[in-house]
Amino acid sequence: MQKILLQKEEIPLIARIISIVDAYDVMTHKRSYKEASNKQEALKELKECAGSQFDPELVKEFIDMISSDSESN
């Protein structure tokens, strides 16, 4: 059986979005094996992985959305 590897825009949009949101959620919540990161640390990690692990445009949009949400609170 041949493996099909998807790259960039071949990966469904919803899957790219979920990967960013899930990573942020994992980083900002305590796990049995790791303490939670604060919001700034998590966003920095997402930014560092943009372009390799995460869609860079979606990371930018996510960071803008999270940043503007906390400014309004």
CHARMM-style PDB file with segment names, atoms N, HN, CA, C and O in Angstrom:
ATOM      1  N   MET     1       0.845  -1.183   0.000  1.00  0.00      PROA
ATOM      2  CA  MET     1       0.000   0.000   0.000  1.00  0.00      PROA
ATOM      3  C   MET     1       0.889   1.245   0.000  1.00  0.00      PROA
ATOM      4  O   MET     1       1.830   1.346   0.788  1.00  0.00      PROA
ATOM      5  N   GLN     2       0.590   2.164  -0.866  1.00  0.00      PROA
ATOM      6  HN  GLN     2      -0.174   2.082  -1.506  1.00  0.00      PROA
ATOM      7  CA  GLN     2       1.367   3.396  -1.003  1.00  0.00      PROA
ATOM      8  C   GLN     2       0.823   4.471  -0.066  1.00  0.00      PROA
ATOM      9  O   GLN     2      -0.388   4.682   0.014  1.00  0.00      PROA
ATOM     10  N   LYS     3       1.729   5.148   0.645  1.00  0.00      PROA
ATOM     11  HN  LYS     3       2.712   4.976   0.580  1.00  0.00      PROA
ATOM     12  CA  LYS     3       1.335   6.246   1.519  1.00  0.00      PROA
ATOM     13  C   LYS     3       1.174   7.515   0.696  1.00  0.00      PROA
ATOM     14  O   LYS     3       1.955   7.783  -0.218  1.00  0.00      PROA
ATOM     15  N   ILE     4       0.167   8.277   1.027  1.00  0.00      PROA
ATOM     16  HN  ILE     4      -0.468   8.060   1.769  1.00  0.00      PROA
ATOM     17  CA  ILE     4      -0.044   9.568   0.383  1.00  0.00      PROA
ATOM     18  C   ILE     4       0.317  10.641   1.392  1.00  0.00      PROA
ATOM     19  O   ILE     4      -0.300  10.724   2.454  1.00  0.00      PROA
ATOM     20  N   LEU     5       1.298  11.456   1.079  1.00  0.00      PROA
ATOM     21  HN  LEU     5       1.799  11.388   0.217  1.00  0.00      PROA
ATOM     22  CA  LEU     5       1.717  12.542   1.956  1.00  0.00      PROA
ATOM     23  C   LEU     5       1.171  13.863   1.432  1.00  0.00      PROA
ATOM     24  O   LEU     5       1.428  14.252   0.293  1.00  0.00      PROA
ATOM     25  N   LEU     6       0.425  14.531   2.270  1.00  0.00      PROA
ATOM     26  HN  LEU     6       0.215  14.214   3.195  1.00  0.00      PROA
ATOM     27  CA  LEU     6      -0.130  15.824   1.905  1.00  0.00      PROA
ATOM     28  C   LEU     6       0.780  16.923   2.426  1.00  0.00      PROA
ATOM     29  O   LEU     6       1.389  16.786   3.487  1.00  0.00      PROA
ATOM     30  N   GLN     7       0.870  18.004   1.681  1.00  0.00      PROA
ATOM     31  HN  GLN     7       0.376  18.116   0.819  1.00  0.00      PROA
ATOM     32  CA  GLN     7       1.692  19.135   2.083  1.00  0.00      PROA
ATOM     33  C   GLN     7       0.931  20.435   1.860  1.00  0.00      PROA
ATOM     34  O   GLN     7       0.097  20.551   0.962  1.00  0.00      PROA
ATOM     35  N   LYS     8       1.243  21.388   2.695  1.00  0.00      PROA
ATOM     36  HN  LYS     8       1.920  21.293   3.424  1.00  0.00      PROA
ATOM     37  CA  LYS     8       0.731  22.762   2.575  1.00  0.00      PROA
ATOM     38  C   LYS     8      -0.769  22.795   2.353  1.00  0.00      PROA
ATOM     39  O   LYS     8      -1.521  22.266   3.172  1.00  0.00      PROA
ATOM     40  N   GLU     9      -1.221  23.401   1.268  1.00  0.00      PROA
ATOM     41  HN  GLU     9      -0.611  23.831   0.603  1.00  0.00      PROA
ATOM     42  CA  GLU     9      -2.657  23.577   1.026  1.00  0.00      PROA
ATOM     43  C   GLU     9      -3.380  22.289   0.666  1.00  0.00      PROA
ATOM     44  O   GLU     9      -4.609  22.272   0.594  1.00  0.00      PROA
ATOM     45  N   GLU    10      -2.632  21.199   0.435  1.00  0.00      PROA
ATOM     46  HN  GLU    10      -1.634  21.212   0.493  1.00  0.00      PROA
ATOM     47  CA  GLU    10      -3.276  19.905   0.188  1.00  0.00      PROA
ATOM     48  C   GLU    10      -3.943  19.386   1.469  1.00  0.00      PROA
ATOM     49  O   GLU    10      -4.903  18.617   1.411  1.00  0.00      PROA
ATOM     50  N   ILE    11      -3.424  19.814   2.615  1.00  0.00      PROA
ATOM     51  HN  ILE    11      -2.645  20.438   2.662  1.00  0.00      PROA
ATOM     52  CA  ILE    11      -4.004  19.427   3.902  1.00  0.00      PROA
ATOM     53  C   ILE    11      -5.298  20.224   4.073  1.00  0.00      PROA
ATOM     54  O   ILE    11      -5.293  21.444   3.911  1.00  0.00      PROA
ATOM     55  N   PRO    12      -6.397  19.556   4.396  1.00  0.00      PROA
ATOM     56  CA  PRO    12      -7.666  20.280   4.545  1.00  0.00      PROA
ATOM     57  C   PRO    12      -7.547  21.427   5.550  1.00  0.00      PROA
ATOM     58  O   PRO    12      -6.886  21.299   6.581  1.00  0.00      PROA
ATOM     59  N   LEU    13      -8.194  22.542   5.235  1.00  0.00      PROA
ATOM     60  HN  LEU    13      -8.731  22.646   4.397  1.00  0.00      PROA
ATOM     61  CA  LEU    13      -8.148  23.741   6.066  1.00  0.00      PROA
ATOM     62  C   LEU    13      -8.530  23.443   7.511  1.00  0.00      PROA
ATOM     63  O   LEU    13      -7.851  23.898   8.432  1.00  0.00      PROA
ATOM     64  N   ILE    14      -9.594  22.694   7.722  1.00  0.00      PROA
ATOM     65  HN  ILE    14     -10.145  22.324   6.974  1.00  0.00      PROA
ATOM     66  CA  ILE    14     -10.040  22.418   9.087  1.00  0.00      PROA
ATOM     67  C   ILE    14      -8.980  21.643   9.861  1.00  0.00      PROA
ATOM     68  O   ILE    14      -8.826  21.860  11.063  1.00  0.00      PROA
ATOM     69  N   ALA    15      -8.255  20.756   9.214  1.00  0.00      PROA
ATOM     70  HN  ALA    15      -8.380  20.579   8.238  1.00  0.00      PROA
ATOM     71  CA  ALA    15      -7.186  19.996   9.877  1.00  0.00      PROA
ATOM     72  C   ALA    15      -6.036  20.918  10.272  1.00  0.00      PROA
ATOM     73  O   ALA    15      -5.443  20.745  11.337  1.00  0.00      PROA
ATOM     74  N   ARG    16      -5.716  21.896   9.423  1.00  0.00      PROA
ATOM     75  HN  ARG    16      -6.197  22.036   8.558  1.00  0.00      PROA
ATOM     76  CA  ARG    16      -4.649  22.854   9.743  1.00  0.00      PROA
ATOM     77  C   ARG    16      -5.044  23.744  10.914  1.00  0.00      PROA
ATOM     78  O   ARG    16      -4.213  24.074  11.760  1.00  0.00      PROA
ATOM     79  N   ILE    17      -6.305  24.127  10.957  1.00  0.00      PROA
ATOM     80  HN  ILE    17      -6.980  23.859  10.269  1.00  0.00      PROA
ATOM     81  CA  ILE    17      -6.802  24.958  12.063  1.00  0.00      PROA
ATOM     82  C   ILE    17      -6.789  24.163  13.366  1.00  0.00      PROA
ATOM     83  O   ILE    17      -6.312  24.652  14.390  1.00  0.00      PROA
ATOM     84  N   ILE    18      -7.311  22.946  13.327  1.00  0.00      PROA
ATOM     85  HN  ILE    18      -7.699  22.549  12.495  1.00  0.00      PROA
ATOM     86  CA  ILE    18      -7.380  22.116  14.531  1.00  0.00      PROA
ATOM     87  C   ILE    18      -5.993  21.837  15.084  1.00  0.00      PROA
ATOM     88  O   ILE    18      -5.821  21.796  16.302  1.00  0.00      PROA
ATOM     89  N   SER    19      -5.003  21.646  14.230  1.00  0.00      PROA
ATOM     90  HN  SER    19      -5.142  21.679  13.240  1.00  0.00      PROA
ATOM     91  CA  SER    19      -3.655  21.358  14.723  1.00  0.00      PROA
ATOM     92  C   SER    19      -3.100  22.526  15.536  1.00  0.00      PROA
ATOM     93  O   SER    19      -2.402  22.311  16.527  1.00  0.00      PROA
ATOM     94  N   ILE    20      -3.399  23.746  15.132  1.00  0.00      PROA
ATOM     95  HN  ILE    20      -3.966  23.921  14.327  1.00  0.00      PROA
ATOM     96  CA  ILE    20      -2.937  24.939  15.864  1.00  0.00      PROA
ATOM     97  C   ILE    20      -3.688  25.069  17.188  1.00  0.00      PROA
ATOM     98  O   ILE    20      -3.075  25.265  18.238  1.00  0.00      PROA
ATOM     99  N   VAL    21      -4.996  24.960  17.134  1.00  0.00      PROA
ATOM    100  HN  VAL    21      -5.493  24.801  16.281  1.00  0.00      PROA
ATOM    101  CA  VAL    21      -5.817  25.101  18.347  1.00  0.00      PROA
ATOM    102  C   VAL    21      -5.483  24.001  19.345  1.00  0.00      PROA
ATOM    103  O   VAL    21      -5.375  24.267  20.542  1.00  0.00      PROA
ATOM    104  N   ASP    22      -5.318  22.774  18.873  1.00  0.00      PROA
ATOM    105  HN  ASP    22      -5.405  22.558  17.900  1.00  0.00      PROA
ATOM    106  CA  ASP    22      -4.990  21.659  19.757  1.00  0.00      PROA
ATOM    107  C   ASP    22      -3.627  21.857  20.410  1.00  0.00      PROA
ATOM    108  O   ASP    22      -3.480  21.633  21.611  1.00  0.00      PROA
ATOM    109  N   ALA    23      -2.638  22.271  19.639  1.00  0.00      PROA
ATOM    110  HN  ALA    23      -2.757  22.453  18.663  1.00  0.00      PROA
ATOM    111  CA  ALA    23      -1.299  22.500  20.194  1.00  0.00      PROA
ATOM    112  C   ALA    23      -1.344  23.590  21.261  1.00  0.00      PROA
ATOM    113  O   ALA    23      -0.728  23.446  22.317  1.00  0.00      PROA
ATOM    114  N   TYR    24      -2.062  24.671  20.998  1.00  0.00      PROA
ATOM    115  HN  TYR    24      -2.563  24.787  20.140  1.00  0.00      PROA
ATOM    116  CA  TYR    24      -2.199  25.758  21.977  1.00  0.00      PROA
ATOM    117  C   TYR    24      -2.864  25.239  23.249  1.00  0.00      PROA
ATOM    118  O   TYR    24      -2.411  25.542  24.352  1.00  0.00      PROA
ATOM    119  N   ASP    25      -3.925  24.466  23.102  1.00  0.00      PROA
ATOM    120  HN  ASP    25      -4.292  24.220  22.206  1.00  0.00      PROA
ATOM    121  CA  ASP    25      -4.641  23.910  24.244  1.00  0.00      PROA
ATOM    122  C   ASP    25      -3.726  23.008  25.075  1.00  0.00      PROA
ATOM    123  O   ASP    25      -3.708  23.105  26.302  1.00  0.00      PROA
ATOM    124  N   VAL    26      -2.979  22.145  24.420  1.00  0.00      PROA
ATOM    125  HN  VAL    26      -2.994  22.066  23.423  1.00  0.00      PROA
ATOM    126  CA  VAL    26      -2.068  21.243  25.121  1.00  0.00      PROA
ATOM    127  C   VAL    26      -1.005  22.044  25.872  1.00  0.00      PROA
ATOM    128  O   VAL    26      -0.690  21.739  27.022  1.00  0.00      PROA
ATOM    129  N   MET    27      -0.454  23.067  25.219  1.00  0.00      PROA
ATOM    130  HN  MET    27      -0.710  23.315  24.285  1.00  0.00      PROA
ATOM    131  CA  MET    27       0.609  23.848  25.855  1.00  0.00      PROA
ATOM    132  C   MET    27       0.123  24.666  27.051  1.00  0.00      PROA
ATOM    133  O   MET    27       0.878  24.884  27.997  1.00  0.00      PROA
ATOM    134  N   THR    28      -1.114  25.112  27.017  1.00  0.00      PROA
ATOM    135  HN  THR    28      -1.728  24.935  26.247  1.00  0.00      PROA
ATOM    136  CA  THR    28      -1.605  26.021  28.058  1.00  0.00      PROA
ATOM    137  C   THR    28      -2.371  25.318  29.181  1.00  0.00      PROA
ATOM    138  O   THR    28      -2.911  25.978  30.068  1.00  0.00      PROA
ATOM    139  N   HSD    29      -2.421  23.997  29.148  1.00  0.00      PROA
ATOM    140  HN  HSD    29      -1.982  23.460  28.427  1.00  0.00      PROA
ATOM    141  CA  HSD    29      -3.085  23.248  30.216  1.00  0.00      PROA
ATOM    142  C   HSD    29      -2.122  22.242  30.823  1.00  0.00      PROA
ATOM    143  O   HSD    29      -1.352  21.592  30.115  1.00  0.00      PROA
ATOM    144  N   LYS    30      -2.177  22.124  32.128  1.00  0.00      PROA
ATOM    145  HN  LYS    30      -2.803  22.651  32.702  1.00  0.00      PROA
ATOM    146  CA  LYS    30      -1.292  21.222  32.853  1.00  0.00      PROA
ATOM    147  C   LYS    30      -1.573  19.774  32.450  1.00  0.00      PROA
ATOM    148  O   LYS    30      -2.723  19.367  32.287  1.00  0.00      PROA
ATOM    149  N   ARG    31      -0.512  19.025  32.298  1.00  0.00      PROA
ATOM    150  HN  ARG    31       0.423  19.355  32.430  1.00  0.00      PROA
ATOM    151  CA  ARG    31      -0.594  17.589  32.019  1.00  0.00      PROA
ATOM    152  C   ARG    31       0.105  16.855  33.161  1.00  0.00      PROA
ATOM    153  O   ARG    31       0.849  17.466  33.928  1.00  0.00      PROA
ATOM    154  N   SER    32      -0.127  15.577  33.274  1.00  0.00      PROA
ATOM    155  HN  SER    32      -0.732  15.081  32.651  1.00  0.00      PROA
ATOM    156  CA  SER    32       0.515  14.808  34.340  1.00  0.00      PROA
ATOM    157  C   SER    32       2.031  14.795  34.196  1.00  0.00      PROA
ATOM    158  O   SER    32       2.750  14.577  35.171  1.00  0.00      PROA
ATOM    159  N   TYR    33       2.511  15.026  32.990  1.00  0.00      PROA
ATOM    160  HN  TYR    33       1.927  15.203  32.198  1.00  0.00      PROA
ATOM    161  CA  TYR    33       3.947  14.977  32.715  1.00  0.00      PROA
ATOM    162  C   TYR    33       4.580  16.359  32.505  1.00  0.00      PROA
ATOM    163  O   TYR    33       5.791  16.460  32.305  1.00  0.00      PROA
ATOM    164  N   LYS    34       3.763  17.426  32.548  1.00  0.00      PROA
ATOM    165  HN  LYS    34       2.779  17.343  32.710  1.00  0.00      PROA
ATOM    166  CA  LYS    34       4.300  18.745  32.224  1.00  0.00      PROA
ATOM    167  C   LYS    34       3.399  19.838  32.784  1.00  0.00      PROA
ATOM    168  O   LYS    34       2.173  19.736  32.747  1.00  0.00      PROA
ATOM    169  N   GLU    35       4.032  20.884  33.303  1.00  0.00      PROA
ATOM    170  HN  GLU    35       5.028  20.967  33.334  1.00  0.00      PROA
ATOM    171  CA  GLU    35       3.285  22.063  33.754  1.00  0.00      PROA
ATOM    172  C   GLU    35       2.768  22.840  32.538  1.00  0.00      PROA
ATOM    173  O   GLU    35       3.305  22.720  31.437  1.00  0.00      PROA
ATOM    174  N   ALA    36       1.747  23.614  32.749  1.00  0.00      PROA
ATOM    175  HN  ALA    36       1.311  23.712  33.644  1.00  0.00      PROA
ATOM    176  CA  ALA    36       1.192  24.439  31.675  1.00  0.00      PROA
ATOM    177  C   ALA    36       2.124  25.608  31.365  1.00  0.00      PROA
ATOM    178  O   ALA    36       2.758  26.164  32.262  1.00  0.00      PROA
ATOM    179  N   SER    37       2.199  25.970  30.098  1.00  0.00      PROA
ATOM    180  HN  SER    37       1.683  25.518  29.369  1.00  0.00      PROA
ATOM    181  CA  SER    37       2.921  27.172  29.681  1.00  0.00      PROA
ATOM    182  C   SER    37       1.958  28.346  29.777  1.00  0.00      PROA
ATOM    183  O   SER    37       0.743  28.171  29.691  1.00  0.00      PROA
ATOM    184  N   ASN    38       2.508  29.548  29.957  1.00  0.00      PROA
ATOM    185  HN  ASN    38       3.495  29.690  30.027  1.00  0.00      PROA
ATOM    186  CA  ASN    38       1.614  30.707  29.922  1.00  0.00      PROA
ATOM    187  C   ASN    38       1.298  31.043  28.459  1.00  0.00      PROA
ATOM    188  O   ASN    38       1.899  30.504  27.530  1.00  0.00      PROA
ATOM    189  N   LYS    39       0.353  31.935  28.297  1.00  0.00      PROA
ATOM    190  HN  LYS    39      -0.135  32.373  29.052  1.00  0.00      PROA
ATOM    191  CA  LYS    39      -0.130  32.285  26.959  1.00  0.00      PROA
ATOM    192  C   LYS    39       1.000  32.769  26.053  1.00  0.00      PROA
ATOM    193  O   LYS    39       1.078  32.358  24.896  1.00  0.00      PROA
ATOM    194  N   GLN    40       1.869  33.631  26.560  1.00  0.00      PROA
ATOM    195  HN  GLN    40       1.805  33.966  27.500  1.00  0.00      PROA
ATOM    196  CA  GLN    40       2.959  34.189  25.751  1.00  0.00      PROA
ATOM    197  C   GLN    40       3.927  33.095  25.291  1.00  0.00      PROA
ATOM    198  O   GLN    40       4.372  33.098  24.143  1.00  0.00      PROA
ATOM    199  N   GLU    41       4.249  32.163  26.189  1.00  0.00      PROA
ATOM    200  HN  GLU    41       3.887  32.161  27.122  1.00  0.00      PROA
ATOM    201  CA  GLU    41       5.145  31.062  25.821  1.00  0.00      PROA
ATOM    202  C   GLU    41       4.526  30.188  24.736  1.00  0.00      PROA
ATOM    203  O   GLU    41       5.207  29.779  23.796  1.00  0.00      PROA
ATOM    204  N   ALA    42       3.243  29.905  24.870  1.00  0.00      PROA
ATOM    205  HN  ALA    42       2.690  30.237  25.634  1.00  0.00      PROA
ATOM    206  CA  ALA    42       2.551  29.067  23.894  1.00  0.00      PROA
ATOM    207  C   ALA    42       2.508  29.749  22.523  1.00  0.00      PROA
ATOM    208  O   ALA    42       2.748  29.109  21.499  1.00  0.00      PROA
ATOM    209  N   LEU    43       2.202  31.043  22.510  1.00  0.00      PROA
ATOM    210  HN  LEU    43       2.008  31.563  23.342  1.00  0.00      PROA
ATOM    211  CA  LEU    43       2.152  31.770  21.233  1.00  0.00      PROA
ATOM    212  C   LEU    43       3.536  31.845  20.599  1.00  0.00      PROA
ATOM    213  O   LEU    43       3.664  31.767  19.378  1.00  0.00      PROA
ATOM    214  N   LYS    44       4.571  31.997  21.420  1.00  0.00      PROA
ATOM    215  HN  LYS    44       4.467  32.060  22.413  1.00  0.00      PROA
ATOM    216  CA  LYS    44       5.944  32.020  20.911  1.00  0.00      PROA
ATOM    217  C   LYS    44       6.287  30.687  20.257  1.00  0.00      PROA
ATOM    218  O   LYS    44       6.892  30.655  19.185  1.00  0.00      PROA
ATOM    219  N   GLU    45       5.905  29.597  20.894  1.00  0.00      PROA
ATOM    220  HN  GLU    45       5.413  29.622  21.764  1.00  0.00      PROA
ATOM    221  CA  GLU    45       6.156  28.260  20.340  1.00  0.00      PROA
ATOM    222  C   GLU    45       5.429  28.062  19.010  1.00  0.00      PROA
ATOM    223  O   GLU    45       6.000  27.515  18.067  1.00  0.00      PROA
ATOM    224  N   LEU    46       4.179  28.503  18.932  1.00  0.00      PROA
ATOM    225  HN  LEU    46       3.715  28.948  19.698  1.00  0.00      PROA
ATOM    226  CA  LEU    46       3.437  28.408  17.676  1.00  0.00      PROA
ATOM    227  C   LEU    46       4.138  29.199  16.579  1.00  0.00      PROA
ATOM    228  O   LEU    46       4.277  28.734  15.448  1.00  0.00      PROA
ATOM    229  N   LYS    47       4.576  30.404  16.936  1.00  0.00      PROA
ATOM    230  HN  LYS    47       4.463  30.781  17.855  1.00  0.00      PROA
ATOM    231  CA  LYS    47       5.263  31.265  15.966  1.00  0.00      PROA
ATOM    232  C   LYS    47       6.554  30.603  15.473  1.00  0.00      PROA
ATOM    233  O   LYS    47       6.868  30.659  14.284  1.00  0.00      PROA
ATOM    234  N   GLU    48       7.300  29.977  16.388  1.00  0.00      PROA
ATOM    235  HN  GLU    48       7.046  29.931  17.354  1.00  0.00      PROA
ATOM    236  CA  GLU    48       8.550  29.319  16.019  1.00  0.00      PROA
ATOM    237  C   GLU    48       8.324  28.112  15.108  1.00  0.00      PROA
ATOM    238  O   GLU    48       9.187  27.771  14.299  1.00  0.00      PROA
ATOM    239  N   CYS    49       7.173  27.474  15.238  1.00  0.00      PROA
ATOM    240  HN  CYS    49       6.472  27.750  15.895  1.00  0.00      PROA
ATOM    241  CA  CYS    49       6.878  26.286  14.430  1.00  0.00      PROA
ATOM    242  C   CYS    49       6.083  26.616  13.164  1.00  0.00      PROA
ATOM    243  O   CYS    49       5.799  25.729  12.359  1.00  0.00      PROA
ATOM    244  N   ALA    50       5.727  27.878  12.991  1.00  0.00      PROA
ATOM    245  HN  ALA    50       5.958  28.598  13.645  1.00  0.00      PROA
ATOM    246  CA  ALA    50       4.994  28.292  11.785  1.00  0.00      PROA
ATOM    247  C   ALA    50       5.886  28.088  10.564  1.00  0.00      PROA
ATOM    248  O   ALA    50       7.045  28.503  10.552  1.00  0.00      PROA
ATOM    249  N   GLY    51       5.339  27.455   9.555  1.00  0.00      PROA
ATOM    250  HN  GLY    51       4.398  27.118   9.565  1.00  0.00      PROA
ATOM    251  CA  GLY    51       6.091  27.214   8.333  1.00  0.00      PROA
ATOM    252  C   GLY    51       6.681  25.815   8.271  1.00  0.00      PROA
ATOM    253  O   GLY    51       7.015  25.326   7.191  1.00  0.00      PROA
ATOM    254  N   SER    52       6.811  25.165   9.428  1.00  0.00      PROA
ATOM    255  HN  SER    52       6.540  25.561  10.305  1.00  0.00      PROA
ATOM    256  CA  SER    52       7.300  23.783   9.414  1.00  0.00      PROA
ATOM    257  C   SER    52       6.202  22.841   9.920  1.00  0.00      PROA
ATOM    258  O   SER    52       5.807  21.910   9.219  1.00  0.00      PROA
ATOM    259  N   GLN    53       5.720  23.086  11.123  1.00  0.00      PROA
ATOM    260  HN  GLN    53       6.041  23.843  11.692  1.00  0.00      PROA
ATOM    261  CA  GLN    53       4.672  22.240  11.687  1.00  0.00      PROA
ATOM    262  C   GLN    53       3.274  22.815  11.448  1.00  0.00      PROA
ATOM    263  O   GLN    53       2.308  22.069  11.289  1.00  0.00      PROA
ATOM    264  N   PHE    54       3.176  24.137  11.423  1.00  0.00      PROA
ATOM    265  HN  PHE    54       3.961  24.743  11.551  1.00  0.00      PROA
ATOM    266  CA  PHE    54       1.878  24.794  11.295  1.00  0.00      PROA
ATOM    267  C   PHE    54       1.852  25.740  10.104  1.00  0.00      PROA
ATOM    268  O   PHE    54       2.882  26.266   9.682  1.00  0.00      PROA
ATOM    269  N   ASP    55       0.653  25.943   9.574  1.00  0.00      PROA
ATOM    270  HN  ASP    55      -0.184  25.516   9.917  1.00  0.00      PROA
ATOM    271  CA  ASP    55       0.439  26.888   8.478  1.00  0.00      PROA
ATOM    272  C   ASP    55       0.764  28.295   8.982  1.00  0.00      PROA
ATOM    273  O   ASP    55       0.120  28.775   9.914  1.00  0.00      PROA
ATOM    274  N   PRO    56       1.750  28.962   8.383  1.00  0.00      PROA
ATOM    275  CA  PRO    56       2.179  30.271   8.898  1.00  0.00      PROA
ATOM    276  C   PRO    56       1.089  31.343   8.846  1.00  0.00      PROA
ATOM    277  O   PRO    56       1.015  32.177   9.748  1.00  0.00      PROA
ATOM    278  N   GLU    57       0.260  31.341   7.835  1.00  0.00      PROA
ATOM    279  HN  GLU    57       0.321  30.663   7.103  1.00  0.00      PROA
ATOM    280  CA  GLU    57      -0.818  32.334   7.745  1.00  0.00      PROA
ATOM    281  C   GLU    57      -1.864  32.092   8.824  1.00  0.00      PROA
ATOM    282  O   GLU    57      -2.367  33.039   9.429  1.00  0.00      PROA
ATOM    283  N   LEU    58      -2.189  30.834   9.063  1.00  0.00      PROA
ATOM    284  HN  LEU    58      -1.780  30.066   8.571  1.00  0.00      PROA
ATOM    285  CA  LEU    58      -3.179  30.522  10.094  1.00  0.00      PROA
ATOM    286  C   LEU    58      -2.634  30.810  11.492  1.00  0.00      PROA
ATOM    287  O   LEU    58      -3.384  31.242  12.367  1.00  0.00      PROA
ATOM    288  N   VAL    59      -1.342  30.578  11.713  1.00  0.00      PROA
ATOM    289  HN  VAL    59      -0.732  30.227  11.002  1.00  0.00      PROA
ATOM    290  CA  VAL    59      -0.733  30.915  13.000  1.00  0.00      PROA
ATOM    291  C   VAL    59      -0.841  32.415  13.237  1.00  0.00      PROA
ATOM    292  O   VAL    59      -1.185  32.850  14.336  1.00  0.00      PROA
ATOM    293  N   LYS    60      -0.549  33.203  12.211  1.00  0.00      PROA
ATOM    294  HN  LYS    60      -0.269  32.850  11.319  1.00  0.00      PROA
ATOM    295  CA  LYS    60      -0.648  34.659  12.339  1.00  0.00      PROA
ATOM    296  C   LYS    60      -2.080  35.057  12.704  1.00  0.00      PROA
ATOM    297  O   LYS    60      -2.289  35.867  13.608  1.00  0.00      PROA
ATOM    298  N   GLU    61      -3.057  34.495  12.007  1.00  0.00      PROA
ATOM    299  HN  GLU    61      -2.887  33.837  11.273  1.00  0.00      PROA
ATOM    300  CA  GLU    61      -4.465  34.801  12.295  1.00  0.00      PROA
ATOM    301  C   GLU    61      -4.844  34.381  13.714  1.00  0.00      PROA
ATOM    302  O   GLU    61      -5.542  35.113  14.415  1.00  0.00      PROA
ATOM    303  N   PHE    62      -4.383  33.203  14.135  1.00  0.00      PROA
ATOM    304  HN  PHE    62      -3.816  32.608  13.565  1.00  0.00      PROA
ATOM    305  CA  PHE    62      -4.684  32.714  15.478  1.00  0.00      PROA
ATOM    306  C   PHE    62      -4.091  33.634  16.539  1.00  0.00      PROA
ATOM    307  O   PHE    62      -4.764  33.988  17.507  1.00  0.00      PROA
ATOM    308  N   ILE    63      -2.838  34.016  16.357  1.00  0.00      PROA
ATOM    309  HN  ILE    63      -2.291  33.727  15.570  1.00  0.00      PROA
ATOM    310  CA  ILE    63      -2.180  34.903  17.320  1.00  0.00      PROA
ATOM    311  C   ILE    63      -2.892  36.251  17.377  1.00  0.00      PROA
ATOM    312  O   ILE    63      -3.105  36.796  18.460  1.00  0.00      PROA
ATOM    313  N   ASP    64      -3.259  36.787  16.221  1.00  0.00      PROA
ATOM    314  HN  ASP    64      -3.085  36.345  15.341  1.00  0.00      PROA
ATOM    315  CA  ASP    64      -4.003  38.060  16.192  1.00  0.00      PROA
ATOM    316  C   ASP    64      -5.338  37.924  16.937  1.00  0.00      PROA
ATOM    317  O   ASP    64      -5.730  38.816  17.690  1.00  0.00      PROA
ATOM    318  N   MET    65      -6.022  36.807  16.719  1.00  0.00      PROA
ATOM    319  HN  MET    65      -5.703  36.083  16.108  1.00  0.00      PROA
ATOM    320  CA  MET    65      -7.321  36.586  17.343  1.00  0.00      PROA
ATOM    321  C   MET    65      -7.170  36.438  18.868  1.00  0.00      PROA
ATOM    322  O   MET    65      -7.924  37.047  19.626  1.00  0.00      PROA
ATOM    323  N   ILE    66      -6.214  35.644  19.306  1.00  0.00      PROA
ATOM    324  HN  ILE    66      -5.602  35.148  18.691  1.00  0.00      PROA
ATOM    325  CA  ILE    66      -5.991  35.436  20.738  1.00  0.00      PROA
ATOM    326  C   ILE    66      -5.557  36.751  21.405  1.00  0.00      PROA
ATOM    327  O   ILE    66      -6.008  37.080  22.502  1.00  0.00      PROA
ATOM    328  N   SER    67      -4.686  37.486  20.733  1.00  0.00      PROA
ATOM    329  HN  SER    67      -4.320  37.219  19.842  1.00  0.00      PROA
ATOM    330  CA  SER    67      -4.193  38.761  21.288  1.00  0.00      PROA
ATOM    331  C   SER    67      -5.318  39.783  21.398  1.00  0.00      PROA
ATOM    332  O   SER    67      -5.431  40.465  22.416  1.00  0.00      PROA
ATOM    333  N   SER    68      -6.144  39.898  20.378  1.00  0.00      PROA
ATOM    334  HN  SER    68      -6.053  39.344  19.551  1.00  0.00      PROA
ATOM    335  CA  SER    68      -7.230  40.885  20.427  1.00  0.00      PROA
ATOM    336  C   SER    68      -8.294  40.472  21.430  1.00  0.00      PROA
ATOM    337  O   SER    68      -8.937  41.333  22.030  1.00  0.00      PROA
ATOM    338  N   ASP    69      -8.494  39.174  21.627  1.00  0.00      PROA
ATOM    339  HN  ASP    69      -7.972  38.474  21.140  1.00  0.00      PROA
ATOM    340  CA  ASP    69      -9.470  38.701  22.610  1.00  0.00      PROA
ATOM    341  C   ASP    69      -9.038  39.082  24.024  1.00  0.00      PROA
ATOM    342  O   ASP    69      -9.863  39.503  24.834  1.00  0.00      PROA
ATOM    343  N   SER    70      -7.748  38.935  24.320  1.00  0.00      PROA
ATOM    344  HN  SER    70      -7.078  38.593  23.662  1.00  0.00      PROA
ATOM    345  CA  SER    70      -7.283  39.282  25.671  1.00  0.00      PROA
ATOM    346  C   SER    70      -7.228  40.783  25.895  1.00  0.00      PROA
ATOM    347  O   SER    70      -7.323  41.242  27.033  1.00  0.00      PROA
ATOM    348  N   GLU    71      -7.074  41.554  24.826  1.00  0.00      PROA
ATOM    349  HN  GLU    71      -6.996  41.181  23.901  1.00  0.00      PROA
ATOM    350  CA  GLU    71      -7.081  43.013  24.968  1.00  0.00      PROA
ATOM    351  C   GLU    71      -8.474  43.527  25.295  1.00  0.00      PROA
ATOM    352  O   GLU    71      -8.623  44.541  25.978  1.00  0.00      PROA
ATOM    353  N   SER    72      -9.491  42.830  24.807  1.00  0.00      PROA
ATOM    354  HN  SER    72      -9.370  42.007  24.253  1.00  0.00      PROA
ATOM    355  CA  SER    72     -10.867  43.274  25.059  1.00  0.00      PROA
ATOM    356  C   SER    72     -11.372  42.851  26.427  1.00  0.00      PROA
ATOM    357  O   SER    72     -12.415  43.331  26.871  1.00  0.00      PROA
ATOM    358  N   ASN    73     -10.650  41.956  27.112  1.00  0.00      PROA
ATOM    359  HN  ASN    73      -9.803  41.566  26.751  1.00  0.00      PROA
ATOM    360  CA  ASN    73     -11.059  41.504  28.458  1.00  0.00      PROA
ATOM    361  C   ASN    73     -10.440  42.336  29.530  1.00  0.00      PROA
ATOM    362  OT1 ASN    73     -10.677  42.094  30.714  1.00  0.00      PROA
TER     363      ASN     73
END
